[in-house]
């Protein structure tokens, strides 16, 4: 069967649209609102978008079949600077960008000149997204679509920020932000290449005074708790440094860091200094007052921190190894034993050897084997272990956990003017603005930010998180860690598209902050449009009533000019839809958007409307590589959809793996999937060649597999194991149908029932193909309106399935036995003449099941008559691990014997032997009869 995918997609999408089945309104049914993270429309959709929206669509379709009233809406994100950045690049005639738009995304050349206008860009790509999402057949209620610069939506965002301020969560002050020095603007995730959120981290710059001057060395460190173990400082002799004045004192910093640090504090360059001129100077440890030398360290990075590093050889493998290398080259360095300040246990003594050396030694480090890889591994292991189980040895915080003492010691150093805070980006790789400039950290004065560090707010979020369903469940610990870690987030910027910041109309609200509660707007946007409500009417009182019911309807109607009917309709819609939500996103948004989504919903709405479920799917690979615009390997959704059709993409991208694993798109995989679709279609086309007849054992097997499959697929779908569900339903069913036919199954009624059930369950994954298959099966109703099948337990027989499995396993064993014995010298030049399959006696089944139940041989033997003890003990002793056995309670010796007799013709065909003899153990004269086991008949081959 050749399937015209384009034709059936158009056919069924037209039918779905005409049915208005996906246009959802409150009803008596149980509700759920399924939402996927709104796409940023600075370019057309690529196949990476397909995974998140496809996953949400699969779930929405599944929940409709389960009897839920499902709302699945979509919105589009236009906020921020990326779209503005594209316009600037077009104005600058950026040929790389222009060529990508034309060659990869098929943007017509005539459109490019219009893209100097950021609003044109945003609307152009929004329409591209709409077109593609509709062409994919996603079950979206398109009446509820909006974008993040829609004036109606902006009014809700303004209300959100009034609420945050009233609640004390929106504050103003000096605040560090990611900053592009080229654009002269704050930078968030959507403003960077690769959508990397600038992760800002505090470190401490400890001041070590130069012994003979009033100059200081500032050492940036993540580990101020190790200060008592400092033996020396390291500077890079090949680097240029500057003596600068900052905050009332003079200090040495690398020249590369002068400019970045100037965005955090006032800096004035006094003079330039070579790194080599700083060697052999003496500094004073501010904690111990000990004199310590300044030594050469070529590992010191000039573009991180301050370009000066404090050396703690007892706890830093890099410091220890560097000192030993310097000493070996004849340079005078501090001698051991080096002072340990952290222990790994609860004793009062430190180890005889410093931890740094112990961890290096563990990885076979030596002066002659001083590889950076070994030192790096040792460093990561030691830092991790000390952070987890380290305890301070002495001083003010003796016997305190190292992780707790760190911040206390940092604060002490800052309060005593012996240190200052420095902000750095903690991302694993360099963060680049979309314009190409490297992102730095800037401290912005009078910056507005959302204080996610508010303790009461955090406590509420943590408590609510414990009640939420999170998929995959393993992400829960990540959410918990981020909630604990997140603090203030800047929420305004000077330029870009978006809602005006209510407390500084010259700025806009940044792109993450305006996209946290937008899901609530889905519940009312269609009502506002139908009633022709103007943005000016959406005063704060409107949202206070609709979302929180905190004001009287008559007052709101008078204040806004909106009728009480519309107000009541909006509130009822919100109350119905928002109390049960399933939020879908990629794992890349877990560290920012999803956490902020929980916080803002918990902070602003009433408890019964807080988020109920979050689903974070892994990413999509293309030919084994992560897709990235910077790698220039993004694949247009339009191109592959036109080439292969939507359902093939759904199968490969969503059905190939569970949500916690990256899926891998390859052209070969998609083509193989298309062949399988046609194979499935051929089976349905051939059904008319069968007749309905009286049921045989193999028919009961197929019915049993269907009902077992319903139970398995339902559980997999409920837990978002879409890969397991698809593999069992699609590949498993093809295999089972083949097995059924090979076993001489030919009952049209049975095959039709089986295929109909499977097609129903596959329809959330393959909606277009399954609608066509459903029609081919003779059904006049649309499949989208069908319910998910319920298992008929009376037709699910573990007995029949187990017997069929034993037959398949036995066939495999016979084949192996033939292959092995045919090579024996005595059988060469002979032909296989007879195969005897001997079924174990019932007492073996009983004894085996007793062992499975009791798990101990002694307990089984205590129930056996004395005369049978020896026989039973000898038989059961071959099962070495009773805890790993599975009961065979549904199978008896006689049933298995009769099942093998019925399957004899099939076995003959599969093993290519016409003489198959099925025997009972008790009746057999064969010397191998006693070897028969309940799930493994004894096999005897005769060669002539």
VENZI-V74253 format. One record per residue. N is the residue number from 1. PSI is psi in whole degrees, 0 to 359 (999 if undefined). Layout:
n->[N N]
psi->[PSI PSI]
This chain:
n->[1 2 3 4 5 6 7 8 9 10 11 12 13 14 15 16 17 18 19 20 21 22 23 24 25 26 27 28 29 30 31 32 33 34 35 36 37 38 39 40 41 42 43 44 45 46 47 48 49 50 51 52 53 54 55 56 57 58 59 60 61 62 63 64 65 66 67 68 69 70 71 72 73 74 75 76 77 78 79 80 81 82 83 84 85 86 87 88 89 90 91 92 93 94 95 96 97 98 99 100 101 102 103 104 105 106 107 108 109 110 111 112 113 114 115 116 117 118 119 120 121 122 123 124 125 126 127 128 129 130 131 132 133 134 135 136 137 138 139 140 141 142 143 144 145 146 147 148 149 150 151 152 153 154 155 156 157 158 159 160 161 162 163 164 165 166 167 168 169 170 171 172 173 174 175 176 177 178 179 180 181 182 183 184 185 186 187 188 189 190 191 192 193 194 195 196 197 198 199 200 201 202 203 204 205 206 207 208 209 210 211 212 213 214 215 216 217 218 219 220 221 222 223 224 225 226 227 228 229 230 231 232 233 234 235 236 237 238 239 240 241 242 243 244 245 246 247 248 249 250 251 252 253 254 255 256 257 258 259 260 261 262 263 264 265 266 267 268 269 270 271 272 273 274 275 276 277 278 279 280 281 282 283 284 285 286 287 288 289 290 291 292 293 294 295 296 297 298 299 300 301 302 303 304 305 306 307 308 309 310 311 312 313 314 315 316 317 318 319 320 321 322 323 324 325 326 327 328 329 330 331 332 333 334 335 336 337 338 339 340 341 342 343 344 345 346 347 348 349 350 351 352 353 354 355 356 357 358 359 360 361 362 363 364 365 366 367 368 369 370 371 372 373 374 375 376 377 378 379 380 381 382 383 384 385 386 387 388 389 390 391 392 393 394 395 396 397 398 399 400 401 402 403 404 405 406 407 408 409 410 411 412 413 414 415 416 417 418 419 420 421 422 423 424 425 426 427 428 429 430 431 432 433 434 435 436 437 438 439 440 441 442 443 444 445 446 447 448 449 450 451 452 453 454 455 456 457 458 459 460 461 462 463 464 465 466 467 468 469 470 471 472 473 474 475 476 477 478 479 480 481 482 483 484 485 486 487 488 489 490 491 492 493 494 495 496 497 498 499 500 501 502 503 504 505 506 507 508 509 510 511 512 513 514 515 516 517 518 519 520 521 522 523 524 525 526 527 528 529 530 531 532 533 534 535 536 537 538 539 540 541 542 543 544 545 546 547 548 549 550 551 552 553 554 555 556 557 558 559 560 561 562 563 564 565 566 567 568 569 570 571 572 573 574 575 576 577 578 579 580 581 582 583 584 585 586 587 588 589 590 591 592 593 594 595 596 597 598 599 600 601 602 603 604 605 606 607 608 609 610 611 612 613 614 615 616 617 618 619 620 621 622 623 624 625 626 627 628 629 630 631 632 633 634 635 636 637 638 639 640 641 642 643 644 645 646 647 648 649 650 651 652 653 654 655 656 657 658 659 660 661 662 663 664 665 666 667 668 669 670 671 672 673 674 675 676 677 678 679 680 681 682 683 684 685 686 687 688 689 690 691 692 693 694 695 696 697 698 699 700 701 702 703 704 705 706 707 708 709 710 711 712 713 714 715 716 717 718 719 720 721 722 723 724 725 726 727 728 729 730 731 732 733 734 735 736 737 738 739 740 741 742 743 744 745 746 747 748 749 750 751 752 753 754 755 756 757 758 759 760 761 762 763 764 765 766 767 768 769 770 771 772 773 774 775 776 777 778 779 780 781 782 783 784 785 786 787 788 789 790 791 792 793 794 795 796 797 798 799 800 801 802 803 804 805 806 807 808 809 810 811 812 813 814 815 816 817 818 819 820 821 822 823 824 825 826 827 828 829 830 831 832 833 834 835 836 837 838 839 840 841 842 843 844 845 846 847 848 849 850 851 852 853 854 855 856 857 858 859 860 861 862 863 864 865 866 867 868 869 870 871 872 873 874 875 876 877 878 879 880 881 882 883 884 885 886 887 888 889 890 891 892 893 894 895 896 897 898 899 900 901 902 903 904 905 906 907 908 909 910 911 912 913 914 915 916 917 918 919 920 921 922 923 924 925 926 927 928 929 930 931 932 933 934 935 936 937 938 939 940 941 942 943 944]
psi->[124 122 127 92 319 319 315 331 312 319 310 329 323 317 318 315 317 331 343 27 332 359 106 137 155 144 190 349 159 135 157 137 122 122 142 149 127 135 148 123 58 5 168 164 143 176 344 326 329 328 312 313 324 319 316 321 319 315 318 315 319 314 328 318 336 5 6 150 111 131 121 94 176 146 175 140 118 357 153 197 344 318 320 321 323 316 318 321 326 318 323 4 48 105 329 313 314 317 322 315 320 313 319 313 2 36 129 139 327 342 331 313 333 346 11 346 114 328 326 316 310 315 324 311 335 315 325 316 313 314 315 319 324 318 336 351 21 142 59 141 98 352 342 12 140 178 170 0 12 127 327 315 321 328 325 322 318 314 319 318 330 317 316 319 315 326 352 11 346 115 169 143 188 134 137 137 156 138 135 117 339 313 344 51 155 150 129 189 314 352 0 158 133 8 47 122 123 112 107 133 143 134 170 136 104 136 116 113 137 135 314 7 181 16 158 152 129 121 112 128 149 350 68 340 348 10 326 346 8 128 340 174 154 135 156 114 344 5 148 134 166 139 118 161 128 137 38 8 166 140 157 128 157 146 325 334 356 311 310 319 337 343 353 337 160 128 135 123 129 309 160 145 137 145 323 334 346 349 147 3 162 132 169 125 118 344 319 349 17 146 131 141 160 122 161 133 96 352 348 127 126 345 23 137 248 358 8 134 136 143 122 80 339 334 4 105 325 318 316 310 322 317 319 323 317 316 320 336 3 6 140 118 161 136 153 177 137 143 124 137 356 137 162 4 194 11 168 5 149 163 159 325 146 144 322 316 321 318 326 315 324 330 23 36 147 172 322 347 52 62 145 332 316 314 321 316 314 320 312 318 315 313 319 314 319 325 329 317 10 146 135 142 316 180 194 328 29 139 6 150 140 320 328 322 334 306 327 315 321 313 321 316 320 316 328 7 20 6 165 157 140 138 137 162 127 5 149 333 167 133 126 135 156 340 348 345 150 132 137 184 130 138 115 128 149 34 137 137 156 126 82 354 357 123 313 318 313 317 320 320 315 316 319 324 324 341 350 151 126 128 130 152 332 346 348 317 328 315 314 318 319 320 318 327 325 140 234 145 124 143 10 157 165 331 171 179 149 186 136 137 122 333 6 89 349 349 165 162 132 165 337 325 336 5 42 325 17 339 331 331 335 329 345 346 321 327 317 318 318 327 4 45 133 155 324 336 341 70 164 327 327 310 328 321 308 316 329 351 31 359 162 143 323 319 316 318 319 319 330 340 9 135 152 327 312 318 313 318 315 316 317 323 314 312 324 310 324 354 351 102 147 113 128 138 169 159 342 341 3 323 352 285 312 322 316 329 313 311 308 323 318 323 328 322 168 156 322 348 9 158 141 329 138 133 118 104 151 184 183 129 152 115 41 1 145 135 137 139 328 332 355 39 22 147 125 130 319 316 312 328 318 328 315 342 158 316 329 321 318 317 316 317 323 320 351 336 165 167 340 3 144 136 156 115 124 151 323 315 317 317 322 322 319 322 322 322 314 325 317 317 323 321 317 319 329 0 328 346 357 164 153 139 183 143 139 170 320 333 318 327 315 321 319 318 321 313 327 322 322 314 314 314 321 314 318 318 320 327 14 31 67 327 315 319 313 316 317 319 320 292 317 318 319 317 319 323 317 316 319 313 318 331 18 23 131 25 116 319 316 313 318 316 316 309 321 317 319 318 319 311 335 344 326 329 317 69 319 310 317 326 318 316 319 319 319 333 359 12 138 342 156 141 331 341 1 152 154 135 147 141 140 99 335 341 2 108 107 329 308 317 321 319 319 323 321 323 314 317 322 318 317 318 321 316 316 320 320 314 322 310 337 340 350 146 320 344 353 142 11 163 141 121 334 143 125 129 117 121 131 150 162 327 331 321 315 315 320 311 327 322 320 320 313 331 356 130 319 321 327 315 331 343 356 142 150 320 337 357 313 315 317 317 318 320 313 341 343 345 96 330 80 330 340 358 152 133 149 45 338 358 136 165 316 319 317 321 311 326 319 324 318 328 7 319 320 318 318 316 318 327 0 53 125 345 91 127 121 123 154 143 316 339 351 142 4 139 341 3 322 348 354 137 162 320 14 91 149 141 131 123 137 130 134 999]
